[in-house]
Each structure stands twice: as C-alpha cells, then as structure tokens.
Amino acid sequence: MSLLIILILVSYFIVCFVSYSFLYKVKNVIGYHLGMNLAMSSSGIMGISVGTVLGYALPAHYTAITIVSTVIAIIIGAIFGALVDYQTLLSGISSGVMAGLMGPMIGVIADLGLITFSTILVYFTFGILCFSIRS
C-alpha cells in the first residue's frame, strides 16, 4: 500500500474523530431526526470510502477488505448513533453494514478519480454534519 493511500485513510479517521468530538460537546441539542441522519450518514460515507480506498489498494484481498470495512462502518455507526439513543444506534449499525459491503465492490473497479471524489465526499459530509448543529 502506498503512502498516499495510508494518508488518505488516516485523514478519514481524523475528520471522523474531530466531527465526533464536536458533536459530543453539543449532544444535548441533537434531536432524534438529526441523530438518525448523523448515524446513517457517518457510517455510510465511512463504510463506502474506506472500502473503496482499501479495495483500490488491495484488490486481491477482497474478503478481508469487505470484513474490515464493514466492521469499521458498524463501529462508527454505533458510536455516532449512541449520541442520541438506541434507535439511532441501530440505524447507524444497519447503515454501516450496507455501506461496508458496498464499498469494496466499488473499490476493485476504482481509479484515482473515484478515490479523490470519495475523499471530497468524506470531508464534505462530515463538514455538513457539524454545520447542521445550530444552537
């Protein structure tokens, strides 16, 4: 795996962590509808993006990549869903399962253009999620 791919993956997790830290500070103003959107969007975009990048970098290890991206997406969906209640946690987990299974399928046919687009979507999505909090 090249250094660029590793940097992209690390940047995904940094953006995710910073967004979660911000949202955790204001979790009291997050309603049920927003919580559902937070859990499903974060797990969905991370599952698809991580799966795409790993599928692009290591296409010969498809099974392992699918398992890893699905577990990562489930964990992120559960963490973001736990900001509100168990129902949003369940929504984050189910969205993470679907996105984690889809990401590697996209990744094995991806090129650098799709990796760039996926990276922009990660930054944009987490930015919108943090911007959606108006207190």
N, C-alpha and C positions, 0 to 999 in steps of 0.2 A: 504494500500500500504506500502510495506516495505521501510526501509531507503535506502537500496541498489538501488531499482528502482528509488527513488527520486534522489539519487546521480547520477545515470546514465543519467536521463533526464536533470538534471542541467548541467552535463558535456557536453551534446549535445549542449545546448544553449550557453555555454561558448565558445566552439570551434567555433560555428557558428558566434558568436559576434566577436571573435578575428580575424577570417578569413575575415569577412566583414570590420572590421576596417583596416586591412592591405590592402585589395583590394580597399577600398575607397581612401586611400592615393595615390594609383597608378592608379586611374581610367582613367587617360588621356592616358595611354598606352594600354588600353584594346580595342581590335578591336571587330568588330561585331561577328565574329565566336567564339572568346573566350568568349565574353559576353553571347552568347547563351548557350555555354557549362556551364558557371558559373551559370546562372539562372536555367537551367534544372537540372544540377547535384545537386546543393544545395537543391532545393525544392524537388527533387526526393528522395534523400537519407534521408533528414529530415522527409519527409512525411512517408516513409516506416518505418524508425527506430522508430519514435515517436509512430506511430500506432502499431507497433509490440510490443513495450515495454508496452504501455498502454493496448493493447489487452491481453497481457500476465498477467498483474497485475489485471485487472478488466474485466474479460471475460463476466460478467453478464450485463455490461453496454455498450453493443456493439454499439448501436445507438449514444449515447453521445460521445463515443470514436472516432467513424468514423467522426462525425461532428468536434470535436476538432482537430483531426489530419489533416483533410482536410483544415480547416481554418489556422492552423499553417503552413502547406506546401504552401498554397496560399500566405500568408503574406511573407514568406521567399523568395518564387519565385519572388514576386513583388519587394521586397527590393533589391535582388541581380540583378534582371533584370533592375531596374531603374538606375543601374550604367552606362548603355550604352544608351539605347533609349527605345521607346515604343514597338518596335517589340520584343526585348528581354524580356521586362516586360511581354508581352503577352505569350511568350514561357514559362517563369517561372511560370506564373499562370496556364497554361494548364498542365504543368508537375506536379505542386503541386496538382491539382485536381485528377489526375490519381494516384499519389503516396499516397495521403491522403486516397483515397478509398481502395487501395490495402493493406496498412499497417495493419489495424485491422484484415483483413482476415487472414493474416499470423500470427498475434499475438495470436489469440484464439487457435491455434494449436501449438504454440511455446513452447520451453523449454529453460533452461538456456544456452544451447549450441548455440541456434539461437540468443539469446539476446547478448551473447558475440561476436558472429560473426557480428551482426548488429552494435555493438559498435565499433568494429575494423574497419568496413567499413566507419562509420561516420568519425573517426579520419583520416583514410587513404584518404578518398575523399576530405575532407577539406584541408589536407596537400598537396595533388596533385594540388588542385585548386590554392592554394597560391604559390606553386612551379612553376606553369605554367607561371607566370609572369616573363618575362626576360627583364629587361630594360637596 
